[in-house]
Amino acid sequence: MTFDRITLPNGLRIIGEKIDHFRSVSVGLWLGAGSQYETPEEGGLSHFLEHMVFKGTKKRTARQIAEEMDAVGGQLNAFTAKECTCFYAKVVDEHLPLAMDVICDLATAPVFDPTELEKERGVVIEEINMAEDTPEDLVFELLMLAHYGDQPLARPILGEAKQLQSYSSDDLRRYWSRMYRPQNAVLALAGNYDWEQVQKLANDLLGDWQVEGFDRPVFTAAPAAPTVLVREKDIEQVHICLGFPGLATGDDRGYELSIFNSVYGGAMSSRLFQKIREDSGLAYSVYSYPNAYTDTGMLAVYAATNPEVANTVIDMILAEGRELAEKGLTQEEFAMAREQMKAGYIMGLESTSARMQSMGRRLLLLNQTRTETETIDRINRIDFETTNALMREILTAPFSVALVGKGVQAIADAIRR
């Protein structure tokens, strides 16, 4: 499989993966705007902006935006992450012109109506409140702060309610004007499309997008000193997150990290799941997962358990990590994890949305592409010794801890001892 690719004169990159036997197409407009690129005074603006563009553009009301896509059975949505924002749609192939028109309209012509802003401010604050009531989300945000300290990467994507109260339409407009630039964007498609039509549509819809110079902000994040942070909350369980240094998005050893993560805590057959949940019955939820950003990364381990056994669960997580670091994973575990990874990747290829997101994110953040054949070949070349060496490097490094629940200060004191 090869990619269709072009760069418009204004700097917008366009990439497509044509799949003739599909009748649907997914399209996404990716912007390099996320919480990492906000100043301390702009916390939550990327996410608030993502909400506000759906409240009306120069040629569509909020209702028209929703009704036009519903009228053709299409799906329309958006999300904001630490390093990017994406507006995306999935439609039957014949409705691609409408889908492209709508998402391009959202990103390039929002009106930021003050009346609508007041309504949406309340919606976003309720979203912040919902995250506050979700301890699994809360403990991860606390872990980011413990692991990265006072750095932009540690700031919450949603921002803080008090800060959201102060933003005006002018604040949104200034941030949008600075960050929503064609040189800071990628248009990605996957599914059934006509490449000539796509190029014409892109030129018509985005060719006149502002072309003033753009300097993409550059941040270099590094783990802070190992820290234990706690948040007392009157809930039944203690939510635990441990953070080890991981790998950046462009690090080719990410394949080996995926294998190691699968064995450690990323699958039902993993050591943490089997020993802590299946064998000991100490937690319903326990898993590990890698988080990768353009200049850094983290391997996180999560568990939720009874406060009385929280220290036992933490000890078991660390003991399993020490054993893996000392003895390494087995050939059988390695082979199983590699097959799981290959199967997961191949099955993911059946989704145009997954293909579009993989292409768009990689091109936006790394200015790279990787074909299906290249990816499967790289999975087949994952090295057993490299995986074990990387595992030892990560699991023997200093780590941070975040705890949310009742009596967590005592649990933290025991960890520090």
C-alpha positions in Angstrom: 0.0 0.0 0.0 1.4 3.4 -1.0 0.2 6.9 0.0 -1.1 9.8 -2.1 0.7 12.9 -0.9 1.0 16.6 -1.8 1.8 19.9 -0.1 -0.1 23.0 -1.0 1.7 26.2 -1.7 0.6 27.6 1.7 2.3 24.7 3.5 -0.6 22.4 4.2 0.3 18.7 3.9 -2.2 16.3 2.5 -1.9 12.5 2.7 -4.3 9.8 1.6 -4.5 6.0 1.6 -6.9 4.8 -1.0 -8.8 1.5 -0.4 -10.8 0.7 -3.5 -12.9 -2.1 -2.0 -14.3 0.2 0.8 -17.4 2.3 0.3 -16.6 4.7 3.2 -13.9 7.3 3.7 -12.5 8.9 6.9 -11.0 12.4 6.7 -9.4 14.4 9.4 -7.8 17.9 9.7 -5.0 17.8 12.2 -3.6 20.9 13.9 -0.4 21.1 16.0 -2.4 22.8 18.8 -2.6 21.1 22.2 -2.1 21.8 25.9 1.7 21.5 25.6 1.7 24.6 23.3 -0.3 26.8 25.7 1.3 29.4 28.0 0.4 29.2 31.7 -2.1 32.0 31.0 -3.7 29.9 28.2 -4.5 26.7 30.1 -7.3 24.8 28.5 -7.6 27.1 25.5 -6.9 24.4 22.9 -9.7 22.2 24.2 -12.1 25.2 24.7 -11.4 26.2 21.1 -12.1 22.7 19.8 -15.6 23.0 21.5 -16.3 26.5 20.3 -15.8 25.9 16.6 -18.8 23.6 16.7 -20.9 26.5 17.9 -20.9 28.2 14.5 -18.8 29.3 11.5 -19.2 32.1 9.0 -21.5 30.0 6.9 -23.0 27.5 9.3 -24.9 27.6 12.6 -24.3 25.0 15.2 -27.5 23.3 14.2 -26.6 23.3 10.5 -23.2 21.7 11.3 -25.0 18.8 13.1 -27.9 18.5 10.6 -25.8 18.5 7.5 -23.7 15.5 8.6 -26.7 13.6 10.1 -28.6 14.1 6.8 -26.1 11.9 5.0 -25.6 9.4 7.9 -22.1 10.7 8.5 -20.1 10.8 11.8 -18.5 14.1 12.9 -16.3 14.7 15.9 -13.1 16.2 17.3 -10.6 15.7 20.1 -7.8 17.6 21.8 -4.6 16.0 23.0 -1.4 17.2 24.6 0.2 17.9 21.2 -2.6 18.1 18.6 -6.2 18.8 17.8 -8.2 16.8 15.2 -11.5 17.5 13.5 -12.7 14.3 11.7 -15.5 12.8 9.8 -16.5 9.4 8.4 -19.0 9.2 5.5 -20.1 7.1 2.6 -17.6 7.9 -0.2 -20.0 9.9 -2.3 -20.4 12.4 0.5 -16.7 13.2 0.9 -17.0 16.7 -0.5 -19.5 17.6 2.2 -17.3 16.0 4.9 -14.3 18.0 3.8 -16.3 21.2 3.5 -17.6 20.9 7.1 -14.3 20.0 8.8 -12.4 22.7 6.9 -15.1 25.2 7.7 -14.8 24.4 11.4 -11.1 24.9 11.5 -10.8 28.0 9.3 -13.9 30.0 9.8 -15.2 29.9 13.4 -17.0 33.0 14.7 -16.6 32.7 18.5 -20.0 34.3 19.2 -19.9 35.7 22.8 -23.4 34.4 23.6 -22.5 30.9 22.5 -19.2 31.1 24.3 -21.0 31.6 27.6 -23.1 28.5 27.0 -20.1 26.4 26.0 -18.1 27.6 28.9 -20.6 25.9 31.2 -20.4 22.7 29.1 -16.6 22.6 29.4 -16.7 23.3 33.1 -19.1 20.4 33.5 -16.6 18.2 31.6 -13.9 19.3 34.0 -16.2 18.4 36.9 -16.8 15.0 35.3 -13.1 14.3 35.1 -12.8 15.4 38.8 -15.4 12.7 39.5 -13.5 10.0 37.5 -10.6 8.9 39.8 -8.9 7.0 37.0 -8.6 10.2 34.9 -7.7 12.2 38.0 -4.8 9.9 39.1 -3.3 10.0 35.6 -3.3 13.8 35.6 -1.7 13.7 39.0 1.0 11.3 37.7 1.8 13.7 34.8 2.4 16.4 37.4 4.5 14.1 39.6 6.6 12.9 36.6 7.1 16.1 34.7 6.6 18.8 37.4 6.2 22.4 36.3 6.4 21.8 32.6 3.8 22.4 29.8 3.4 18.7 29.2 2.1 18.2 32.8 -0.8 20.7 32.4 -4.3 19.2 32.1 -5.8 19.3 28.6 -9.1 20.5 29.9 -7.6 23.3 31.9 -9.0 24.5 35.3 -12.5 25.8 35.8 -11.3 29.0 37.4 -9.2 29.9 34.4 -11.9 28.9 32.0 -14.2 31.5 33.6 -11.9 34.3 32.5 -11.6 33.6 28.7 -13.2 35.9 26.2 -13.9 35.5 22.5 -10.8 37.6 21.8 -8.7 35.2 23.8 -9.9 32.3 21.7 -9.5 34.3 18.5 -5.9 35.2 19.3 -4.9 31.6 20.1 -6.7 30.3 17.0 -5.0 32.9 14.8 -1.6 31.9 16.2 -1.9 28.1 16.1 -4.4 27.3 13.3 -2.1 27.8 10.3 -1.7 25.6 7.2 2.0 25.1 8.0 0.9 23.6 11.3 -1.7 21.3 9.8 -2.2 18.0 8.0 -5.3 16.8 6.1 -5.5 13.0 6.1 -7.8 10.6 4.4 -8.3 6.8 4.3 -10.9 4.8 2.3 -12.4 5.2 -1.1 -11.8 8.5 -2.8 -10.7 10.1 -6.0 -7.3 11.7 -5.5 -7.9 14.3 -8.3 -11.1 15.3 -6.6 -9.4 15.5 -3.2 -6.7 17.8 -4.5 -9.3 20.1 -6.1 -11.4 20.2 -3.0 -8.4 20.9 -0.8 -7.3 23.8 -3.0 -10.8 25.2 -3.1 -11.4 24.9 0.6 -7.9 25.5 2.1 -5.8 27.1 -0.7 -6.5 30.6 0.6 -5.9 29.7 4.2 -3.7 32.3 5.9 -0.1 31.9 4.8 1.7 34.2 7.2 4.9 32.8 8.6 4.6 30.3 11.4 7.1 29.2 14.0 6.0 26.0 15.7 6.7 26.2 19.4 9.4 23.8 20.5 9.3 22.2 23.9 11.8 19.8 25.5 10.2 17.9 28.4 12.2 15.8 30.8 11.1 13.8 33.8 11.3 15.8 37.1 12.9 14.3 40.2 11.0 11.2 41.3 8.0 12.4 43.2 5.0 11.0 45.1 1.8 13.1 44.9 -1.5 12.3 46.6 -5.0 13.5 46.4 -7.4 12.7 49.3 -10.8 11.8 48.0 -13.7 10.2 49.8 -14.2 7.2 47.6 -14.1 3.4 48.2 -10.9 2.5 46.3 -7.4 3.8 46.2 -6.3 4.6 42.6 -2.6 4.0 42.0 -0.4 5.2 39.1 3.3 4.6 38.8 5.3 6.3 36.1 8.6 5.1 34.6 10.6 6.9 31.9 9.4 5.7 28.5 10.2 6.5 24.9 9.4 9.4 22.6 7.0 9.0 19.6 9.8 8.8 17.0 12.0 6.3 18.9 12.1 3.1 16.8 12.4 1.0 20.0 8.7 1.7 20.6 8.1 -1.7 19.0 10.2 -3.4 21.6 8.5 -1.3 24.3 5.1 -2.5 23.1 6.2 -6.1 23.4 7.6 -5.6 26.9 4.4 -3.7 28.0 2.2 -6.5 26.8 4.1 -9.0 28.9 4.3 -6.7 31.9 0.7 -5.4 32.2 -0.8 -4.7 28.8 -2.8 -7.9 28.2 -5.0 -10.3 30.0 -2.2 -12.8 30.0 0.3 -10.3 31.4 2.1 -10.9 34.6 0.5 -8.0 36.5 -3.0 -9.0 35.5 -2.5 -12.7 36.3 -0.7 -12.3 39.6 -2.6 -9.3 41.1 -6.1 -10.0 39.8 -6.3 -13.6 38.8 -4.0 -15.3 41.4 -4.4 -12.9 44.3 -7.8 -11.2 43.7 -6.5 -7.9 45.0 -7.7 -5.7 42.2 -10.4 -5.7 39.5 -8.4 -3.3 37.3 -4.7 -3.4 36.8 -2.7 -2.7 33.7 0.3 -0.9 32.2 0.5 1.3 29.1 3.0 3.5 27.3 2.5 7.2 26.6 4.6 8.7 23.9 5.1 12.4 23.0 7.4 14.0 20.4 10.3 14.5 22.9 9.7 12.2 25.8 7.6 9.3 27.0 6.3 7.4 30.0 5.4 3.8 30.9 2.5 4.0 33.4 1.1 1.3 35.6 -2.4 1.7 37.0 -4.3 -0.3 39.6 -7.5 0.3 41.7 -7.8 -1.5 45.0 -9.0 -1.6 48.6 -7.0 1.0 50.8 -6.1 -1.8 53.2 -4.1 -3.7 50.5 -2.9 -0.8 48.4 0.7 -1.0 49.7 0.6 -4.8 49.0 -0.5 -4.1 45.4 2.3 -1.5 44.9 4.8 -3.9 46.3 3.6 -6.6 43.9 3.8 -4.2 40.9 7.4 -3.3 41.8 8.4 -6.9 42.6 7.2 -8.1 39.2 9.1 -5.2 37.6 12.3 -6.2 39.5 12.0 -9.8 38.4 11.5 -8.9 34.8 14.5 -6.6 34.9 16.7 -9.3 36.5 15.6 -12.4 34.6 14.0 -10.9 31.4 10.9 -12.2 29.7 10.8 -15.7 28.2 11.0 -16.7 24.6 7.4 -17.9 24.9 6.2 -14.6 26.3 8.1 -12.7 23.6 6.6 -14.8 20.8 3.0 -14.5 22.2 3.3 -10.7 22.6 4.7 -10.3 19.1 1.8 -12.2 17.6 -0.7 -10.2 19.7 0.9 -7.0 18.4 0.8 -8.1 14.8 -2.8 -9.3 15.0 -3.9 -6.1 16.7 -2.2 -4.0 14.0 -3.7 -6.1 11.1 -7.2 -6.0 12.6 -6.9 -2.2 13.1 -6.2 -1.9 9.4 -9.9 -2.8 8.8 -10.9 0.6 10.2 -10.5 3.6 7.9 -10.7 5.8 11.0 -7.7 4.0 12.6 -5.7 4.3 9.3 -6.5 8.0 9.0 -5.5 8.7 12.6 -2.3 6.8 12.3 -1.2 8.6 9.1 -2.4 12.1 10.2 -0.8 12.0 13.7 2.6 10.6 12.4 2.8 13.1 9.5 1.9 16.1 11.8 4.2 15.3 14.7 7.1 13.6 13.0 6.7 14.5 9.3 7.0 10.8 8.5 5.0 8.1 7.0 5.1 4.3 7.4 3.3 1.8 5.2 1.5 -1.3 6.2 4.3 -3.5 4.7 7.0 -1.5 6.5 5.2 -1.8 9.8 4.6 -5.5 9.6 8.2 -6.0 8.6 9.4 -4.0 11.6 7.1 -6.1 13.9 8.7 -9.2 12.5 12.2 -7.8 13.2 11.5 -7.0 16.9 14.5 -8.2 18.7 14.4 -10.4 21.9 17.6 -9.1 23.4 16.8 -5.4 22.6 13.4 -5.9 24.3 15.0 -7.3 27.5 17.7 -4.6 27.5 15.1 -1.8 27.2 12.9 -3.4 29.9 15.9 -3.4 32.3 16.6 0.2 31.5 13.0 1.3 32.2 12.2 -0.8 35.2 15.4 0.0 37.1 15.0 3.8 36.5 13.6 6.2 39.2 9.8 6.4 39.1 7.0 8.6 40.2 3.8 7.7 42.0 0.3 9.3 42.1 -2.4 8.2 44.6 -6.1 9.2 44.8 -8.4 8.0 47.5 -9.0 7.9 51.3 -5.9 7.7 53.5 -3.5 8.0 50.7 -1.0 10.1 52.7 -0.2 7.1 54.9 0.3 4.9 51.8 2.6 7.5 50.3 4.6 7.7 53.5 5.1 3.9 53.4 6.4 4.2 49.8 8.8 6.9 50.7 10.3 4.8 53.5 
